[in-house]
Amino acid sequence: MKLLEYEAKEVFGNAGIPTPKSRLISSPEDVTEALRDTGTDVVLKAQVDVGGRGKAGGILKADAGDAVNVAKALFSSEIKGLPVKLVLLEERLSIEKEYYLSIAIDRSAKCPVILFAEAGGVDIESAAAGDPGAVRRECVSPLLPEIPRFQLRDLTGSAPVGVKAIINTLYRVFGEKDALLAEINPLVVTTGGEIYAADAKLIIDDNALGRQGITVNRDLTPREQKAGELGFSYVELEGSIGVIGNGAGLTMSTLDLIEYYGGKAANFLDVGGGADRDRVREAVRLVAGMPEVRVIVVNLLGGITRCDEVARGILEAGVPHTVILRLAGTNEEEGRAILAQKGYRMLDSMDAVIRAAVEESK
């Protein structure tokens, strides 16, 4: 789950990484009070979960005379389609130098990787593409409590000494918060020599939310949250063919075949082993509730899952969509007979089912 900037800055600040003075506001009426904490030269930053806020008009400069009007304009706007409900009002820094710093997981190396560049800000991606050597990279053993000095030296080059301490602190935050990404862009040095995290990004592993005391994953859609409550493994995609399977491997193979035959899956849904009629009914209704879905593929192998229970669940779902099935295994004949009475389309192989579904979706 991705934290908003103000949440990430709170985490970084509590760990000892300097952040600018700021106040979170929820309306233009809060500006006057907030200015007492931040000073009169400020930046107003929309707290929306999108990248590129600055270029999209989500970060605006202001002073005491026009801060309220700037806040009104920001609160009445949308940033890349998202309404602005919260704004971080922050002191405006006098910046002399910007750096880029991030820590992520290198899955191939199986360790955290630290990226550091002596040029930060909104154009870091294009700068890195133009000169790959501009971004320094160091992998750190996850067994180490902090980054070795020689790696910090290689990372930071001529950057101020204080940057090394911030990198080590961010590394500790990365581990303690079960993060997939911790980023400061830009990490700035002011004309007075002070170092600040001018922006902050923190993405926490969804599997560790409970350990981090987070009860709701805001990154999930309402349908994904519902699937979690029902105990389904579920991911929303962008196609028009709904997919229900049992077992991650079988369901993934179904998605692969849909892609192979030129179709687009709308979702991944694994009902799990031993699914009864109630679970199947809710799975079918969940997938049918996606506006993009034109046809639903049910691809189930009955081991501990009974095909007759699957069939009854599909009938109870009562959805208007075309449902094309491959049922095989325990009580297969009973399940087929139940569905045949209602005119459902059942085919003998996964290949045939997918080809039929792709044709139906078109």
C-alpha positions in Angstrom: 0.0 0.0 0.0 1.3 3.4 -0.9 1.3 6.1 1.7 0.5 9.7 0.8 3.3 12.2 1.0 2.3 13.6 4.4 2.1 10.1 5.9 5.5 9.1 4.5 7.0 12.4 5.8 5.6 11.7 9.2 7.3 8.3 9.2 10.6 9.7 7.9 10.5 12.6 10.4 9.9 10.3 13.4 12.9 8.3 12.3 15.1 11.4 12.3 15.1 12.5 8.6 14.6 16.2 8.5 11.5 17.4 6.7 10.2 20.9 6.0 7.8 22.5 8.4 4.3 21.7 7.3 0.6 21.5 8.1 -2.0 19.2 6.6 -5.2 21.2 5.7 -8.6 20.0 4.5 -10.0 23.3 3.3 -8.9 26.8 2.3 -10.2 28.0 5.7 -7.3 26.2 7.4 -4.6 28.2 5.6 -4.4 31.2 7.9 -3.8 29.1 11.0 -1.4 26.8 9.1 0.8 29.8 8.0 1.7 30.4 11.7 3.6 27.1 11.7 5.1 27.2 8.2 6.0 30.8 7.6 4.6 33.0 4.9 6.4 31.6 1.8 4.9 28.2 1.2 4.2 25.4 -1.3 0.8 23.8 -1.4 0.9 20.2 -2.4 -2.2 18.1 -3.3 -2.2 14.8 -1.4 -3.3 12.5 -4.2 -2.0 9.1 -5.1 -0.5 9.8 -8.5 2.9 10.5 -9.8 3.9 13.7 -11.6 1.8 16.0 -9.4 4.0 19.0 -10.1 3.6 18.9 -13.9 -0.2 18.2 -13.5 -0.7 21.3 -11.5 -0.8 19.7 -8.0 2.1 21.6 -6.5 1.7 25.4 -6.3 3.8 28.2 -4.7 2.2 30.9 -2.7 2.8 33.6 -0.1 0.7 35.0 2.7 -1.2 37.3 0.4 -2.5 34.7 -2.0 -2.2 31.4 -0.2 -6.0 31.2 0.5 -6.9 31.8 -3.1 -4.3 29.3 -4.3 -5.7 26.8 -1.8 -9.2 27.4 -3.1 -8.0 26.7 -6.7 -6.2 23.6 -5.6 -9.2 22.2 -3.6 -11.5 22.8 -6.5 -9.3 21.0 -9.0 -8.6 17.4 -10.0 -5.1 16.0 -10.5 -5.1 13.3 -13.2 -8.8 12.6 -12.5 -8.5 12.5 -8.7 -10.2 15.2 -6.6 -8.1 17.1 -4.1 -9.4 16.5 -0.6 -6.2 17.1 1.4 -3.3 19.6 0.9 0.0 19.7 2.6 0.9 23.3 3.2 4.7 23.4 3.6 7.4 26.0 4.0 9.2 26.9 0.8 12.9 26.0 0.9 15.7 28.0 -0.6 17.3 25.1 -2.5 20.9 25.0 -3.6 21.2 21.4 -4.7 18.9 18.4 -5.3 19.6 14.7 -5.1 17.6 11.6 -5.8 17.5 8.7 -3.2 15.5 5.5 -3.2 15.6 2.0 -1.7 13.7 -0.9 -3.3 13.8 -4.6 -3.5 16.0 -6.1 -6.2 14.2 -9.5 -6.7 16.9 -11.0 -8.9 19.6 -10.2 -6.4 17.3 -10.9 -3.5 18.4 -7.9 -1.5 17.6 -4.2 -1.0 19.1 -1.9 -3.7 19.9 1.7 -3.1 19.8 4.2 -5.9 21.4 7.7 -5.5 21.9 10.4 -8.1 23.4 13.9 -7.8 20.4 15.3 -9.7 16.9 14.9 -8.4 13.4 16.3 -9.1 10.7 15.7 -11.6 13.0 14.9 -14.5 15.1 12.2 -12.8 13.7 9.5 -15.1 14.8 11.3 -18.3 18.1 12.2 -16.8 18.8 8.6 -15.9 17.7 7.4 -19.4 20.1 9.9 -21.0 23.0 9.0 -18.8 22.6 5.6 -17.0 25.8 6.3 -15.1 24.2 9.3 -13.4 22.4 6.9 -11.0 24.7 5.0 -8.6 23.5 1.6 -7.4 24.5 -0.5 -4.4 22.9 -3.8 -3.2 23.0 -4.3 0.6 22.7 -7.7 2.3 19.4 -7.8 4.2 21.3 -9.3 7.1 23.2 -6.1 7.8 21.6 -3.6 10.2 23.1 -0.6 8.3 24.9 0.2 5.1 28.7 -0.4 5.2 30.7 2.8 5.0 32.5 1.9 1.8 29.1 1.5 0.0 27.9 4.9 1.4 31.1 6.5 0.1 30.6 5.0 -3.4 27.0 6.1 -3.4 27.3 9.7 -2.3 30.5 10.8 -4.0 30.9 14.6 -3.3 27.5 15.0 -1.6 27.6 16.5 1.9 28.5 14.2 4.8 25.0 14.5 6.3 23.5 12.7 3.3 25.2 9.5 4.4 23.4 9.5 7.7 20.0 10.1 5.9 20.6 7.2 3.6 21.3 4.9 6.6 18.2 6.2 8.4 16.1 5.6 5.3 17.5 2.1 5.1 16.4 1.4 8.7 12.9 2.8 7.9 12.8 0.5 4.8 13.3 -2.6 6.9 11.3 -1.6 9.9 8.2 -0.7 7.8 8.3 -3.8 5.6 8.7 -1.5 2.6 8.8 -2.3 -1.1 10.0 1.3 -1.9 11.3 4.2 0.2 12.1 7.3 -1.9 13.1 10.9 -1.4 13.0 12.9 -4.5 14.3 15.4 -4.2 16.6 15.2 -1.2 17.7 18.9 -1.0 20.5 20.9 0.4 19.4 24.5 1.2 21.5 27.6 0.7 22.1 27.5 4.5 23.6 24.0 4.3 20.6 22.2 5.8 19.4 18.8 4.3 15.7 18.0 3.9 13.4 15.4 2.4 11.5 17.8 0.2 9.2 14.9 -1.0 8.6 11.4 0.4 7.3 8.1 -0.9 6.8 4.9 1.0 5.1 1.7 -0.3 4.5 -1.0 2.3 4.2 -4.7 1.4 0.5 -5.6 1.4 1.4 -8.9 3.2 2.8 -6.9 6.1 -0.1 -4.4 6.6 -1.3 -6.2 9.7 2.1 -6.2 11.3 2.3 -2.4 10.6 -1.0 -1.8 12.3 -2.8 -0.9 9.0 -6.3 -2.4 8.9 -7.5 -1.2 5.5 -5.5 -1.3 2.2 -6.5 1.9 0.5 -4.9 0.8 -2.8 -7.6 -1.9 -3.3 -10.8 -1.2 -5.2 -14.1 -1.8 -3.4 -14.4 -5.1 -5.4 -10.9 -6.2 -4.4 -11.7 -5.4 -0.8 -14.9 -7.5 -1.1 -12.9 -10.4 -2.6 -10.5 -10.2 0.3 -13.4 -10.4 2.8 -14.7 -13.5 0.9 -11.2 -15.1 1.0 -10.6 -15.1 -2.7 -7.3 -14.5 -4.4 -8.4 -11.7 -6.7 -6.8 -9.1 -9.0 -8.5 -6.7 -11.3 -7.2 -6.4 -14.9 -8.4 -4.5 -17.9 -10.1 -7.0 -20.3 -13.6 -8.2 -20.9 -13.4 -11.9 -20.1 -14.1 -12.8 -16.5 -12.0 -15.7 -15.1 -12.8 -18.0 -12.2 -10.5 -21.0 -11.4 -9.4 -23.1 -8.5 -5.7 -23.0 -7.8 -3.3 -20.2 -8.7 -1.5 -22.3 -11.4 -4.7 -23.3 -13.2 -6.1 -19.7 -13.0 -2.8 -18.2 -14.3 -2.8 -20.8 -17.2 -6.3 -19.7 -18.1 -5.1 -16.1 -18.3 -2.2 -17.1 -20.4 -4.4 -18.9 -22.9 -6.8 -16.0 -23.1 -3.8 -13.8 -24.0 -2.5 -16.4 -26.5 -5.8 -16.5 -28.4 -6.0 -12.7 -28.6 -8.4 -12.0 -25.7 -8.1 -9.9 -22.6 -8.8 -11.1 -19.1 -10.8 -8.8 -16.8 -9.6 -10.4 -13.6 -7.8 -13.2 -11.8 -10.0 -15.0 -9.3 -9.0 -18.2 -7.5 -11.8 -19.6 -5.4 -9.4 -22.0 -3.7 -9.8 -25.7 -3.0 -13.0 -27.3 -1.7 -15.2 -24.3 -2.8 -18.8 -25.0 -2.0 -21.9 -23.5 -3.8 -21.8 -20.4 -1.6 -18.3 -19.5 -2.5 -18.9 -20.2 -6.2 -22.1 -18.1 -6.2 -20.3 -15.1 -4.7 -17.3 -15.5 -7.1 -19.6 -15.5 -10.1 -21.5 -12.4 -8.8 -18.3 -10.6 -8.0 -16.9 -11.1 -11.5 -20.3 -10.4 -13.2 -20.4 -7.1 -11.3 -17.4 -5.7 -13.3 -18.9 -3.4 -16.0 -16.3 -4.5 -18.6 -17.1 -8.2 -18.4 -18.9 -9.7 -21.4 -18.4 -13.4 -20.8 -17.3 -15.5 -17.9 -14.9 -18.5 -18.0 -15.2 -21.0 -15.2 -12.3 -23.4 -15.3 -12.4 -25.8 -12.3 -10.8 -29.2 -11.6 -12.8 -31.1 -9.0 -10.5 -32.8 -6.5 -11.7 -31.7 -3.0 -14.0 -29.4 -5.0 -17.2 -31.1 -6.1 -18.5 -30.2 -9.5 -22.1 -30.6 -8.5 -21.6 -27.9 -5.8 -20.0 -25.7 -8.4 -22.9 -26.1 -10.7 -25.5 -25.3 -8.0 -23.5 -22.1 -7.1 -23.4 -21.0 -10.7 -27.2 -21.4 -11.0 -27.8 -19.6 -7.7 -25.7 -16.6 -8.9 -28.3 -15.9 -11.6 -26.1 -13.6 -13.7 -27.2 -12.6 -17.2 -23.7 -13.1 -18.7 -22.7 -15.9 -20.9 -20.8 -18.4 -18.7 -18.6 -21.0 -20.5 -17.3 -23.9 -18.4 -14.8 -26.6 -18.2 -15.6 -28.9 -15.2 -13.6 -32.0 -14.6 -13.2 -34.3 -11.6 -15.3 -35.2 -8.6 -19.0 -35.5 -9.4 -18.3 -34.2 -12.9 -21.3 -35.9 -14.5 -23.7 -34.6 -11.8 -22.4 -31.1 -12.3 -22.7 -31.3 -16.1 -26.2 -32.6 -15.9 -27.4 -29.8 -13.6 -26.0 -27.1 -15.9 -27.1 -28.8 -19.1 -30.7 -28.5 -18.0 -30.4 -24.7 -18.0 -28.5 -24.5 -21.3 -25.1 -23.6 -20.0 -22.2 -24.1 -22.5 -19.7 -26.7 -21.3 -16.7 -27.8 -23.3 -14.3 -30.7 -22.7 -10.9 -28.9 -22.7 -9.5 -25.7 -21.4 -8.3 -24.8 -24.9 -11.8 -25.1 -26.3 -13.3 -23.0 -23.5 -10.8 -20.2 -23.9 -11.2 -20.0 -27.7 -15.0 -19.9 -27.3 -14.8 -17.2 -24.7 -12.5 -15.0 -26.8 -14.8 -15.3 -29.7 -17.8 -14.4 -27.5 -16.0 -11.4 -26.1 -15.5 -10.0 -29.6 
